[in-house]
Amino acid sequence: MLKKIQLEKVLFLDIETVPQEYNFDDLNEKSKELFLHKERFTIENKGLEGAEVYQNKAGILAEFGKIVCISCGFVRETRTGKEIRLKSFYHDDEEVLLRQFAKLLEEHYSSPYHLLCGHNAKEFDFPFIARRMLVLGIPLPPPLDIAGKKPWEVNHLDTLELWKFGDYKHFTSLALLCHIFNIPTPKDDISGADVARVYYEENDLERIKVYCEKDVVALIQLFIKMKGDALVEEGNIVFS
């Protein structure tokens, strides 16, 4: 199946998210109450404080988090071989970047032949984007409007799912897969756990964008490797 997929038809993406409020105490009382209720089992079973759970989890919950960056990768055939081009949507105003991203999907990735691809994206990136769009009153573009569709009508690819081969208990990080497939990845000065701090304390959205784009390059190279093709040469990777 992978051999038949045309890379030019695939939009590769990754998102970076942060809590809507940096600290638990900054939430209004109703939001605090609802967060504690949502995470009550984690709090009770692990004996943690609500503020600690908020710090660890709020950024990955669409009800309490927001998207600060969506980085996209496109693969094109050129005279010198495959080329990767990156484009990022990043903004302090989540609605601005989501409307820009929705426009991209509407105009260029809405046919039945186009695909979206990410790592663990079926569980995280795709639903998180769709939920935040609904909250902000943004109409879902066709690739994300999957309600009522049959599984084979949903044009989503997930490299984690491809690696699982039906083993739903198995989770493998993008970093580990790149390591075992001998895919070179640049050393980053931050990790996903640092994104909220970099955003709120350092106000460095550009740094987060660069980190997100590197993950997209790693994602594309992994997918290409899974197809059995040669990696894209470093000189043919064009950052925005």
C-alpha positions as CSV (number, residue, x, y, z in Angstrom):
1,M,0.0,0.0,0.0
2,L,2.7,2.5,1.0
3,K,4.5,2.0,-2.4
4,K,1.4,3.3,-4.2
5,I,1.1,6.5,-2.2
6,Q,2.2,9.6,-4.1
7,L,4.2,11.8,-1.8
8,E,3.0,14.9,-3.7
9,K,-0.5,14.1,-2.5
10,V,0.4,14.0,1.2
11,L,0.5,16.9,3.6
12,F,2.7,16.1,6.5
13,L,2.2,18.0,9.7
14,D,2.9,18.5,13.4
15,I,1.4,20.8,16.0
16,E,2.7,22.4,19.2
17,T,0.3,23.2,22.0
18,V,0.4,25.0,25.3
19,P,-2.1,25.5,28.2
20,Q,-4.6,28.4,27.6
21,E,-3.4,29.7,31.0
22,Y,0.1,29.0,32.1
23,N,-0.7,28.4,35.8
24,F,-3.6,26.6,37.3
25,D,-4.3,29.5,39.6
26,D,-4.9,31.7,36.6
27,L,-8.0,29.8,35.7
28,N,-11.4,31.1,36.7
29,E,-13.2,29.1,39.4
30,K,-15.5,27.2,37.0
31,S,-12.6,26.1,34.8
32,K,-10.7,25.0,37.9
33,E,-13.6,22.9,39.0
34,L,-14.1,21.3,35.6
35,F,-10.4,20.5,35.2
36,L,-10.3,18.9,38.6
37,H,-13.4,16.8,37.8
38,K,-12.0,15.8,34.4
39,E,-8.7,14.7,35.9
40,R,-10.0,13.4,39.2
41,F,-8.8,9.8,38.7
42,T,-5.3,10.9,37.9
43,I,-5.3,13.2,41.0
44,E,-6.7,10.5,43.3
45,N,-4.8,7.5,42.0
46,K,-1.4,9.1,41.9
47,G,-1.9,11.4,44.9
48,L,-1.0,14.5,43.0
49,E,-2.1,18.1,43.4
50,G,-4.5,19.6,40.8
51,A,-2.0,22.3,39.9
52,E,0.7,19.7,39.2
53,V,-1.6,17.7,36.9
54,Y,-2.6,20.9,35.2
55,Q,1.0,21.7,34.5
56,N,1.6,18.3,33.0
57,K,-1.6,17.8,31.0
58,A,-3.4,21.0,30.3
59,G,-1.5,21.6,27.1
60,I,-2.5,18.3,25.5
61,L,-6.2,18.7,26.3
62,A,-8.2,20.6,23.7
63,E,-10.6,21.9,26.4
64,F,-7.8,23.6,28.3
65,G,-5.0,24.0,25.7
66,K,-4.4,25.9,22.5
67,I,-2.3,25.5,19.4
68,V,0.5,27.9,18.9
69,C,2.1,26.4,15.8
70,I,1.2,24.0,13.0
71,S,4.1,23.1,10.7
72,C,3.5,21.5,7.4
73,G,5.8,19.6,5.0
74,F,5.4,19.1,1.3
75,V,7.4,16.7,-0.9
76,R,8.1,17.6,-4.5
77,E,10.1,15.9,-7.3
78,T,12.8,18.2,-8.8
79,R,15.6,17.7,-11.3
80,T,17.9,16.9,-8.4
81,G,15.6,14.5,-6.7
82,K,13.0,14.8,-3.9
83,E,12.7,18.1,-2.2
84,I,11.0,18.9,1.2
85,R,9.5,22.3,1.7
86,L,8.2,23.5,5.0
87,K,5.5,26.1,5.9
88,S,4.4,27.0,9.4
89,F,1.4,28.7,10.8
90,Y,2.2,30.3,14.2
91,H,0.6,33.1,16.1
92,D,-0.3,34.1,19.6
93,D,-3.9,34.3,18.4
94,E,-4.9,30.7,17.8
95,E,-7.9,31.7,15.6
96,V,-5.6,33.4,13.1
97,L,-3.3,30.5,12.6
98,L,-6.2,28.0,12.4
99,R,-8.0,30.0,9.8
100,Q,-4.8,30.2,7.7
101,F,-4.3,26.4,8.0
102,A,-8.0,25.8,7.2
103,K,-7.6,27.9,4.0
104,L,-4.6,25.7,3.0
105,L,-6.6,22.5,3.4
106,E,-9.6,24.0,1.6
107,E,-7.6,25.2,-1.4
108,H,-5.0,22.5,-1.8
109,Y,-5.8,19.3,0.1
110,S,-9.6,18.7,-0.1
111,S,-9.8,16.2,-2.9
112,P,-10.4,12.4,-2.3
113,Y,-6.8,11.8,-3.5
114,H,-5.1,14.0,-0.8
115,L,-3.9,12.7,2.5
116,L,-2.9,14.1,5.9
117,C,0.0,12.4,7.8
118,G,1.4,12.8,11.2
119,H,2.9,10.7,14.1
120,N,0.3,9.7,16.6
121,A,-1.8,12.2,14.7
122,K,-5.0,10.2,14.7
123,E,-5.0,10.2,18.5
124,F,-3.7,13.8,19.0
125,D,-2.9,16.2,16.2
126,F,-6.0,15.7,13.9
127,P,-8.6,15.7,16.7
128,F,-7.0,18.5,18.6
129,I,-7.0,20.8,15.5
130,A,-10.6,19.9,14.7
131,R,-11.8,20.5,18.3
132,R,-10.1,23.8,18.5
133,M,-11.6,24.9,15.2
134,L,-15.1,24.0,16.5
135,V,-14.5,25.9,19.7
136,L,-13.4,29.0,17.7
137,G,-16.3,28.8,15.3
138,I,-14.2,27.8,12.3
139,P,-15.9,25.5,9.8
140,L,-14.1,22.2,9.5
141,P,-12.3,21.8,6.1
142,P,-13.1,18.6,4.3
143,P,-10.0,16.6,5.5
144,L,-11.0,17.1,9.1
145,D,-14.8,16.9,8.7
146,I,-14.9,13.1,9.2
147,A,-18.2,12.7,11.1
148,G,-20.3,9.9,9.5
149,K,-17.5,8.8,7.2
150,K,-16.5,5.1,6.9
151,P,-13.0,4.3,8.1
152,W,-11.7,3.8,4.5
153,E,-13.1,7.3,3.6
154,V,-10.9,9.1,6.1
155,N,-7.8,10.1,4.3
156,H,-5.5,10.2,7.4
157,L,-2.1,8.5,7.7
158,D,-0.3,7.9,11.0
159,T,3.3,6.6,11.1
160,L,2.7,5.3,14.6
161,E,-0.2,3.3,13.4
162,L,1.8,2.0,10.4
163,W,4.5,0.8,12.9
164,K,2.0,-0.9,15.2
165,F,0.8,-3.4,12.5
166,G,-2.5,-3.8,14.5
167,D,-0.8,-3.9,17.9
168,Y,-2.9,-1.2,19.7
169,K,-0.8,-1.5,22.9
170,H,2.4,-0.5,21.3
171,F,3.6,3.1,21.4
172,T,6.9,4.2,19.8
173,S,8.1,7.8,19.7
174,L,9.1,9.5,16.5
175,A,12.6,10.0,17.9
176,L,13.0,6.2,18.6
177,L,11.8,5.3,15.1
178,C,14.2,7.8,13.5
179,H,17.0,6.2,15.6
180,I,16.3,2.6,14.6
181,F,15.8,3.6,10.9
182,N,19.1,5.6,11.0
183,I,17.4,8.8,10.1
184,P,19.7,11.8,11.0
185,T,17.9,14.3,13.2
186,P,19.4,17.6,14.4
187,K,19.9,18.0,18.1
188,D,17.3,20.3,19.6
189,D,17.8,22.7,22.4
190,I,14.2,22.1,23.6
191,S,11.8,19.2,23.8
192,G,8.0,19.0,23.8
193,A,8.1,19.4,27.6
194,D,9.7,22.8,27.2
195,V,7.3,24.3,24.8
196,A,4.9,25.9,27.4
197,R,7.9,27.4,29.3
198,V,9.5,28.8,26.1
199,Y,6.1,30.2,25.0
200,Y,5.1,31.9,28.3
201,E,8.4,32.7,30.0
202,E,10.6,33.4,27.0
203,N,8.0,34.6,24.5
204,D,9.9,32.8,21.8
205,L,7.4,31.5,19.3
206,E,10.0,31.5,16.6
207,R,12.0,28.9,18.5
208,I,9.0,26.7,18.9
209,K,8.3,27.0,15.2
210,V,11.9,25.8,14.3
211,Y,11.5,22.9,16.7
212,C,8.1,22.0,15.1
213,E,9.5,22.1,11.6
214,K,12.4,19.8,12.5
215,D,9.8,17.2,13.7
216,V,8.0,17.5,10.4
217,V,11.2,16.8,8.5
218,A,11.8,13.7,10.7
219,L,8.3,12.6,10.0
220,I,8.7,12.9,6.3
221,Q,12.0,11.1,6.3
222,L,10.5,8.3,8.4
223,F,7.6,7.9,6.0
224,I,9.9,7.8,3.0
225,K,12.0,5.2,4.7
226,M,8.9,3.1,5.5
227,K,8.1,3.2,1.7
228,G,11.6,1.8,1.1
229,D,12.8,4.9,-0.7
230,A,16.0,6.9,-0.3
231,L,16.0,9.7,2.2
232,V,15.8,13.3,1.0
233,E,19.3,14.9,1.0
234,E,19.9,17.7,3.5
235,G,20.5,20.2,0.7
236,N,17.0,19.5,-0.6
237,I,15.3,20.5,2.6
238,V,13.9,24.1,2.4
239,F,12.9,25.7,5.6
240,S,10.4,28.6,5.6
